Amino acid sequence: MNQSLIRVGTLYLPVTNVDRSAKWYVDNLHAQLTHQDEDKAILNLANVSIFLVKSPESESANFVDAAGELRCSMTFEVDGYPALQALRKEFIEKEIEVGEIENRGHAGRNFIFKDPDGNKFDVWSELSPNFKRNLFIS
Protein backbone atom coordinates (compact mmCIF):
# COMPACT_ATOMS: atom_id res chain seq x y z
CA MET A 1 0.00 0.00 0.00
CA ASN A 2 1.32 3.44 -0.97
CA GLN A 3 1.47 5.79 2.04
CA SER A 4 2.21 8.88 -0.06
CA LEU A 5 -0.18 11.75 -0.66
CA ILE A 6 -1.45 11.32 -4.21
CA ARG A 7 -3.26 14.54 -5.09
CA VAL A 8 -5.08 17.58 -3.76
CA GLY A 9 -8.71 16.52 -3.54
CA THR A 10 -10.54 19.53 -2.13
CA LEU A 11 -9.87 23.23 -1.62
CA TYR A 12 -11.99 25.42 0.65
CA LEU A 13 -12.56 29.07 -0.25
CA PRO A 14 -14.30 31.63 1.95
CA VAL A 15 -17.13 33.57 0.28
CA THR A 16 -19.66 36.04 1.64
CA ASN A 17 -22.56 35.03 -0.60
CA VAL A 18 -22.72 31.37 -1.64
CA ASP A 19 -25.34 31.90 -4.39
CA ARG A 20 -23.50 34.82 -6.02
CA SER A 21 -20.12 33.09 -5.81
CA ALA A 22 -21.34 29.75 -7.16
CA LYS A 23 -22.92 31.53 -10.13
CA TRP A 24 -19.71 33.55 -10.70
CA TYR A 25 -17.50 30.42 -10.72
CA VAL A 26 -19.88 28.57 -13.05
CA ASP A 27 -20.36 31.51 -15.44
CA ASN A 28 -16.80 32.82 -15.50
CA LEU A 29 -14.53 29.82 -14.82
CA HIS A 30 -16.79 27.12 -16.31
CA ALA A 31 -16.90 25.23 -13.00
CA GLN A 32 -19.48 22.47 -12.58
CA LEU A 33 -21.80 22.91 -9.60
CA THR A 34 -22.41 19.53 -7.91
CA HIS A 35 -24.09 20.61 -4.65
CA GLN A 36 -25.32 23.78 -3.00
CA ASP A 37 -27.02 24.68 0.24
CA GLU A 38 -27.19 27.86 2.32
CA ASP A 39 -23.69 27.40 3.81
CA LYS A 40 -21.64 26.03 0.91
CA ALA A 41 -21.40 25.19 -2.77
CA ILE A 42 -19.33 22.31 -4.12
CA LEU A 43 -17.75 22.79 -7.53
CA ASN A 44 -15.59 20.72 -9.85
CA LEU A 45 -12.97 22.97 -11.40
CA ALA A 46 -9.63 22.08 -13.00
CA ASN A 47 -9.73 18.50 -11.68
CA VAL A 48 -10.24 19.66 -8.08
CA SER A 49 -13.30 19.81 -5.84
CA ILE A 50 -13.72 23.36 -4.53
CA PHE A 51 -15.96 24.15 -1.58
CA LEU A 52 -17.21 27.73 -1.45
CA VAL A 53 -17.91 28.20 2.26
CA LYS A 54 -20.03 31.04 3.63
CA SER A 55 -17.70 33.20 5.74
CA PRO A 56 -17.47 36.70 7.20
CA GLU A 57 -16.37 39.51 4.86
CA SER A 58 -13.01 39.73 6.62
CA GLU A 59 -11.97 36.23 5.47
CA SER A 60 -10.09 35.35 2.29
CA ALA A 61 -7.78 32.65 0.98
CA ASN A 62 -5.02 35.26 0.56
CA PHE A 63 -2.07 35.73 2.91
CA VAL A 64 0.68 38.28 3.51
CA ASP A 65 4.24 37.10 2.93
CA ALA A 66 7.35 38.12 4.92
CA ALA A 67 7.88 41.13 2.65
CA GLY A 68 4.33 42.37 3.32
CA GLU A 69 2.97 41.43 -0.12
CA LEU A 70 -0.55 40.00 -0.40
CA ARG A 71 -0.27 36.55 -2.01
CA CYS A 72 -2.66 34.04 -3.52
CA SER A 73 -2.78 30.46 -2.33
CA MET A 74 -3.46 28.71 -5.64
CA THR A 75 -2.13 28.68 -9.21
CA PHE A 76 -4.10 27.39 -12.17
CA GLU A 77 -2.25 26.16 -15.26
CA VAL A 78 -3.07 26.63 -18.94
CA ASP A 79 -1.37 25.00 -21.90
CA GLY A 80 0.92 27.68 -23.31
CA TYR A 81 1.32 31.41 -23.65
CA PRO A 82 -1.41 31.85 -26.32
CA ALA A 83 -3.89 30.16 -23.95
CA LEU A 84 -2.78 32.48 -21.13
CA GLN A 85 -3.31 35.55 -23.36
CA ALA A 86 -6.71 34.32 -24.55
CA LEU A 87 -7.90 33.54 -21.01
CA ARG A 88 -6.81 36.95 -19.73
CA LYS A 89 -8.64 38.63 -22.64
CA GLU A 90 -11.77 36.59 -21.86
CA PHE A 91 -11.57 37.60 -18.18
CA ILE A 92 -11.20 41.28 -19.11
CA GLU A 93 -14.25 41.02 -21.39
CA LYS A 94 -16.17 39.48 -18.47
CA GLU A 95 -15.00 42.39 -16.27
CA ILE A 96 -13.04 40.11 -13.92
CA GLU A 97 -10.31 41.97 -12.05
CA VAL A 98 -7.01 40.83 -13.62
CA GLY A 99 -3.38 41.86 -13.38
CA GLU A 100 -0.83 42.27 -16.13
CA ILE A 101 0.96 39.29 -17.65
CA GLU A 102 4.22 38.96 -15.71
CA ASN A 103 7.66 37.50 -16.34
CA ARG A 104 8.73 36.20 -12.92
CA GLY A 105 12.09 34.90 -14.06
CA HIS A 106 11.08 31.26 -14.54
CA ALA A 107 9.57 29.30 -17.42
CA GLY A 108 6.28 30.66 -18.68
CA ARG A 109 4.30 33.75 -17.77
CA ASN A 110 1.64 34.46 -15.16
CA PHE A 111 -1.22 36.77 -14.30
CA ILE A 112 -3.38 37.22 -11.22
CA PHE A 113 -7.18 37.46 -11.07
CA LYS A 114 -9.70 37.87 -8.24
CA ASP A 115 -13.12 36.44 -7.50
CA PRO A 116 -15.95 38.68 -6.18
CA ASP A 117 -14.73 38.20 -2.58
CA GLY A 118 -11.18 39.27 -3.37
CA ASN A 119 -9.70 35.76 -3.31
CA LYS A 120 -6.63 36.03 -5.55
CA PHE A 121 -5.62 33.30 -7.99
CA ASP A 122 -2.58 32.93 -10.21
CA VAL A 123 -2.62 31.56 -13.77
CA TRP A 124 0.58 30.10 -15.22
CA SER A 125 1.20 29.41 -18.90
CA GLU A 126 2.93 26.06 -18.29
CA LEU A 127 1.36 22.69 -17.60
CA SER A 128 3.32 20.65 -15.07
CA PRO A 129 5.32 17.79 -16.65
CA ASN A 130 3.53 15.13 -14.55
CA PHE A 131 0.13 16.42 -15.63
CA LYS A 132 1.21 16.38 -19.28
CA ARG A 133 2.51 12.80 -18.94
CA ASN A 134 -0.68 11.64 -17.23
CA LEU A 135 -2.82 13.15 -19.98
CA PHE A 136 -0.48 12.02 -22.78
CA ILE A 137 0.11 15.62 -23.88
CA SER A 138 3.36 16.15 -25.77
Contact map, one row per residue, 1 for C-alpha under 8 A:
111000000000000000000000000000000000000000000000000000000000000000000000000000000000000000000000000000000000000000000000000000000000000000
111100000000000000000000000000000000000000000000000000000000000000000000000000000000000000000000000000000000000000000000000000000000000000
111110000000000000000000000000000000000000000000000000000000000000000000000000000000000000000000000000000000000000000000000000000000000000
011111000000000000000000000000000000000000000000000000000000000000000000000000000000000000000000000000000000000000000000000000000000000000
001111100000000000000000000000000000000000000000000000000000000000000000000000000000000000000000000000000000000000000000000000000000000000
000111110000000000000000000000000000000000000000000000000000000000000000000000000000000000000000000000000000000000000000000000000000000000
000011111000000000000000000000000000000000000000000000000000000000000000000000000000000000000000000000000000000000000000000000000000000000
000001111110000000000000000000000000000000000001000000000000000000000000000000000000000000000000000000000000000000000000000000000000000000
000000111110000000000000000000000000000000000001100000000000000000000000000000000000000000000000000000000000000000000000000000000000000000
000000011111000000000000000000000000000000000001111000000000000000000000000000000000000000000000000000000000000000000000000000000000000000
000000011111100000000000000000000000000000000001111000000000000000000000000000000000000000000000000000000000000000000000000000000000000000
000000000111110000000000000000000000000000000000011110000000000000000000000000000000000000000000000000000000000000000000000000000000000000
000000000011111000000000000000000000000000000000011110000001100000000000000000000000000000000000000000000000000000000010000000000000000000
000000000001111100000000000000000000000000000000000111110011100000000000000000000000000000000000000000000000000000001000000000000000000000
000000000000111111001000000000000000000000000000000111111011000000000000000000000000000000000000000000000000000000001000000000000000000000
000000000000011111000000000000000000000000000000000001111000000000000000000000000000000000000000000000000000000000001000000000000000000000
000000000000001111111000000000000000000000000000000001000000000000000000000000000000000000000000000000000000000000000000000000000000000000
000000000000001111111100000000000000011110000000000111000000000000000000000000000000000000000000000000000000000000000000000000000000000000
000000000000000011111110000000000000000010000000000000000000000000000000000000000000000000000000000000000000000000000000000000000000000000
000000000000000011111111000000000000000000000000000000000000000000000000000000000000000000000000000000000000000000000000000000000000000000
000000000000001011111111100000000000000000000000000100000000000000000000000000000000000000000000000000000000000000110000000000000000000000
000000000000000001111111110000001000000010100000000100000000000000000000000000000000000000000000000000000000000000000000000000000000000000
000000000000000000111111111000000000000000000000000000000000000000000000000000000000000000000000000000000000000000000000000000000000000000
000000000000000000011111111110000000000000000000000000000000000000000000000000000000000000000000000000000000000000110000000000000000000000
000000000000000000001111111111100000000000000000000000000000000000000000000000000000000000000000000000000000000000000000000000000000000000
000000000000000000000111111111111000000000000000000000000000000000000000000000000000000000000000000000000000000000000000000000000000000000
000000000000000000000011111111100000000000000000000000000000000000000000000000000000000000000000000000000000000000000000000000000000000000
000000000000000000000001111111100000000000000000000000000000000000000000000000000000000000100100000000000000000000000000000000000000000000
000000000000000000000001111111100000000000001000000000000000000000000000000000000000000000000000000000000000000000000000000000000000000000
000000000000000000000000111111110000000000001000000000000000000000000000000000000000000000000000000000000000000000000000000000000000000000
000000000000000000000000111111111000000000111100000000000000000000000000000000000000000000000000000000000000000000000000000000000000000000
000000000000000000000000010001111100000000111000000000000000000000000000000000000000000000000000000000000000000000000000000000000000000000
000000000000000000000100010000111111000011110000000000000000000000000000000000000000000000000000000000000000000000000000000000000000000000
000000000000000000000000000000011111000011110000000000000000000000000000000000000000000000000000000000000000000000000000000000000000000000
000000000000000000000000000000001111100011100000000000000000000000000000000000000000000000000000000000000000000000000000000000000000000000
000000000000000000000000000000001111111111000000000000000000000000000000000000000000000000000000000000000000000000000000000000000000000000
000000000000000000000000000000000011111110000000000000000000000000000000000000000000000000000000000000000000000000000000000000000000000000
000000000000000001000000000000000001111100000000000001000000000000000000000000000000000000000000000000000000000000000000000000000000000000
000000000000000001000000000000000001111110000000000011000000000000000000000000000000000000000000000000000000000000000000000000000000000000
000000000000000001000000000000000001111111000000001111000000000000000000000000000000000000000000000000000000000000000000000000000000000000
000000000000000001100100000000001111101111100000001110000000000000000000000000000000000000000000000000000000000000000000000000000000000000
000000000000000000000000000000001111000111110000111100000000000000000000000000000000000000000000000000000000000000000000000000000000000000
000000000000000000000100000000111110000011111000111100000000000000000000000000000000000000000000000000000000000000000000000000000000000000
000000000000000000000000000000111100000001111111110000000000000000000000000000000000000000000000000000000000000000000000000000000000000000
000000000000000000000000000011110000000000111111110000000000000000000000000000000000000000000000000000000000000000000000000000000000000000
000000000000000000000000000000100000000000011111000000000000000000000000000100000000000000000000000000000000000000000000000000000000000000
000000000000000000000000000000000000000000011111100000000000000000000000000000000000000000000000000000000000000000000000000000000000000000
000000011110000000000000000000000000000000011111110000000000000000000000000000000000000000000000000000000000000000000000000000000000000000
000000001110000000000000000000000000000001111011111000000000000000000000000000000000000000000000000000000000000000000000000000000000000000
000000000111100000000000000000000000000001111001111100000000000000000000000000000000000000000000000000000000000000000000000000000000000000
000000000111100000000000000000000000000111100000111110000000000000000000000000000000000000000000000000000000000000000000000000000000000000
000000000001111001001100000000000000000111100000011111000000000000000000000000000000000000000000000000000000000000000000000000000000000000
000000000001111001000000000000000000001110000000001111100000000000000000000000000000000000000000000000000000000000000000000000000000000000
000000000000011111000000000000000000011100000000000111110000000000000000000000000000000000000000000000000000000000000000000000000000000000
000000000000011100000000000000000000000000000000000011111010000000000000000000000000000000000000000000000000000000000000000000000000000000
000000000000011100000000000000000000000000000000000001111110000000000000000000000000000000000000000000000000000000000000000000000000000000
000000000000001100000000000000000000000000000000000000111111000000000000000000000000000000000000000000000000000000001000000000000000000000
000000000000000000000000000000000000000000000000000000011111000000000000000000000000000000000000000000000000000000000000000000000000000000
000000000000011000000000000000000000000000000000000000111111100000000000000000000000000000000000000000000000000000000000000000000000000000
000000000000111000000000000000000000000000000000000000001111110000000000000000000000000000000000000000000000000000001110000000000000000000
000000000000110000000000000000000000000000000000000000000011111000000001100000000000000000000000000000000000000000000011000000000000000000
000000000000000000000000000000000000000000000000000000000001111100000111100000000000000000000000000000000000000000000011000000000000000000
000000000000000000000000000000000000000000000000000000000000111110000111100000000000000000000000000000000000000000000000000000000000000000
000000000000000000000000000000000000000000000000000000000000011111111110000000000000000000000000000000000000000000000000000000000000000000
000000000000000000000000000000000000000000000000000000000000001111111110000000000000000000000000000000000000000000000000000000000000000000
000000000000000000000000000000000000000000000000000000000000000111111000000000000000000000000000000000000000000000000000000000000000000000
000000000000000000000000000000000000000000000000000000000000000111111000000000000000000000000000000000000000000000000000000000000000000000
000000000000000000000000000000000000000000000000000000000000000111111100000000000000000000000000000000000000000000000000000000000000000000
000000000000000000000000000000000000000000000000000000000000000111111110000000000000000000000000000000000000000000000000000000000000000000
000000000000000000000000000000000000000000000000000000000000011110011111000000000000000000000000000000000000000000000000000000000000000000
000000000000000000000000000000000000000000000000000000000000011110001111100000000000000000000000000000000000000000000001000000000000000000
000000000000000000000000000000000000000000000000000000000000111000000111111000000000000000000000000000000000000000000011110000000000000000
000000000000000000000000000000000000000000000000000000000000111000000011111000000000000000000000000000000000000000000001100000000000000000
000000000000000000000000000000000000000000000000000000000000000000000001111100000000000000000000000000000000000000000001110000000000000000
000000000000000000000000000000000000000000000000000000000000000000000001111110000000000000000000000000000000000000000000111100000000000000
000000000000000000000000000000000000000000000100000000000000000000000000011111000000000000000000000000000000000000000000111100000000000000
000000000000000000000000000000000000000000000000000000000000000000000000001111100000000000000000000000000000000000000000001111110000000000
000000000000000000000000000000000000000000000000000000000000000000000000000111110011000000000000000000000000000000000000001111100000000000
000000000000000000000000000000000000000000000000000000000000000000000000000011111011000000000000000000000000000000000000000011100000000000
000000000000000000000000000000000000000000000000000000000000000000000000000001111111000000000000000000000001000000000000000011100000000000
000000000000000000000000000000000000000000000000000000000000000000000000000000111111100000000000000000000001100000000000000011000000000000
000000000000000000000000000000000000000000000000000000000000000000000000000000011111110000000000000000000000000000000000000000000000000000
000000000000000000000000000000000000000000000000000000000000000000000000000001111111111000000000000000000000000000000000000010000000000000
000000000000000000000000000000000000000000000000000000000000000000000000000001111111111100000000000000000000110000000000001110000000000000
000000000000000000000000000000000000000000000000000000000000000000000000000000001111111110000000000000000000000000000000000000000000000000
000000000000000000000000000000000000000000000000000000000000000000000000000000000111111111000000000000000000000000000000000000000000000000
000000000000000000000000000000000000000000000000000000000000000000000000000000000011111111100000000000000000000000000000000000000000000000
000000000000000000000000000000000000000000000000000000000000000000000000000000000001111111110000010000000000001000000000000000000000000000
000000000000000000000000000000000000000000000000000000000000000000000000000000000000111111111000000000000000000000000000000000000000000000
000000000000000000000000000000000000000000000000000000000000000000000000000000000000011111111100000000000000000000000000000000000000000000
000000000000000000000000000100000000000000000000000000000000000000000000000000000000001111111111110000000000000000000000000000000000000000
000000000000000000000000000000000000000000000000000000000000000000000000000000000000000111111111110000000000000000000000000000000000000000
000000000000000000000000000000000000000000000000000000000000000000000000000000000000000011111111000000000000000000000000000000000000000000
000000000000000000000000000100000000000000000000000000000000000000000000000000000000000001111111000000000000000000000000000000000000000000
000000000000000000000000000000000000000000000000000000000000000000000000000000000000000000111111100000000000000000000000000000000000000000
000000000000000000000000000000000000000000000000000000000000000000000000000000000000000000111111110000000000000011100000000000000000000000
000000000000000000000000000000000000000000000000000000000000000000000000000000000000000000110011111000000000000011100000000000000000000000
000000000000000000000000000000000000000000000000000000000000000000000000000000000000000100110001111100000000001111000000000000000000000000
000000000000000000000000000000000000000000000000000000000000000000000000000000000000000000000000111110000000001110000000000000000000000000
000000000000000000000000000000000000000000000000000000000000000000000000000000000000000000000000011111000000001100000000000000000000000000
000000000000000000000000000000000000000000000000000000000000000000000000000000000000000000000000001111100000111000000000000000000000000000
000000000000000000000000000000000000000000000000000000000000000000000000000000000000000000000000000111110000111000000000000000000000000000
000000000000000000000000000000000000000000000000000000000000000000000000000000000000000000000000000011111101110000000000000000000000000000
000000000000000000000000000000000000000000000000000000000000000000000000000000000000000000000000000001111100110000000000000000000000000000
000000000000000000000000000000000000000000000000000000000000000000000000000000000000000000000000000000111110000000000000000000000000000000
000000000000000000000000000000000000000000000000000000000000000000000000000000000000000000000000000000111111100000000000000000000000000000
000000000000000000000000000000000000000000000000000000000000000000000000000000000000000000000000000000001111100000000000000001000000000000
000000000000000000000000000000000000000000000000000000000000000000000000000000011000000000000000000000100111110000000000000111000000000000
000000000000000000000000000000000000000000000000000000000000000000000000000000001001000000000000000011110111111000000000000111000000000000
000000000000000000000000000000000000000000000000000000000000000000000000000000000001000000000000000011110001111100000000011110000000000000
000000000000000000000000000000000000000000000000000000000000000000000000000000000000000100000000011111000000111110000000011100000000000000
000000000000000000000000000000000000000000000000000000000000000000000000000000000000000000000000011100000000011111000001111000000000000000
000000000000000000000000000000000000000000000000000000000000000000000000000000000000000000000001111000000000001111100001111000000000000000
000000000000000000000000000000000000000000000000000000000000000000000000000000000000000000000001110000000000000111111111100000000000000000
000000000000000000001001000000000000000000000000000000000000000000000000000000000000000000000001100000000000000011111111000000000000000000
000000000000000000001001000000000000000000000000000000000000000000000000000000000000000000000000000000000000000001111110000000000000000000
000000000000011100000000000000000000000000000000000000001001000000000000000000000000000000000000000000000000000001111110000000000000000000
000000000000000000000000000000000000000000000000000000000001000000000000000000000000000000000000000000000000000001111111000000000000000000
000000000000100000000000000000000000000000000000000000000001110000000001000000000000000000000000000000000000000001111111100000000000000000
000000000000000000000000000000000000000000000000000000000000110000000011110000000000000000000000000000000000000111100111110000000000000000
000000000000000000000000000000000000000000000000000000000000000000000001111100000000000000000000000000000000000111000011111000000000000000
000000000000000000000000000000000000000000000000000000000000000000000001011100000000000000000000000000000000011110000001111100000000000000
000000000000000000000000000000000000000000000000000000000000000000000000001111000001000000000000000000000000011110000000111110000000000000
000000000000000000000000000000000000000000000000000000000000000000000000001111000001000000000000000000000001111000000000011111100000000000
000000000000000000000000000000000000000000000000000000000000000000000000000011111011000000000000000000000001110000000000001111100000000000
000000000000000000000000000000000000000000000000000000000000000000000000000011111000000000000000000000000011100000000000000111110000000000
000000000000000000000000000000000000000000000000000000000000000000000000000011110000000000000000000000000000000000000000000111111011000000
000000000000000000000000000000000000000000000000000000000000000000000000000010000000000000000000000000000000000000000000000001111111000000
000000000000000000000000000000000000000000000000000000000000000000000000000000000000000000000000000000000000000000000000000000111111100000
000000000000000000000000000000000000000000000000000000000000000000000000000000000000000000000000000000000000000000000000000000011111110000
000000000000000000000000000000000000000000000000000000000000000000000000000000000000000000000000000000000000000000000000000000111111111000
000000000000000000000000000000000000000000000000000000000000000000000000000000000000000000000000000000000000000000000000000000111111111111
000000000000000000000000000000000000000000000000000000000000000000000000000000000000000000000000000000000000000000000000000000001111111111
000000000000000000000000000000000000000000000000000000000000000000000000000000000000000000000000000000000000000000000000000000000111111110
000000000000000000000000000000000000000000000000000000000000000000000000000000000000000000000000000000000000000000000000000000000011111110
000000000000000000000000000000000000000000000000000000000000000000000000000000000000000000000000000000000000000000000000000000000001111111
000000000000000000000000000000000000000000000000000000000000000000000000000000000000000000000000000000000000000000000000000000000001111111
000000000000000000000000000000000000000000000000000000000000000000000000000000000000000000000000000000000000000000000000000000000001100111
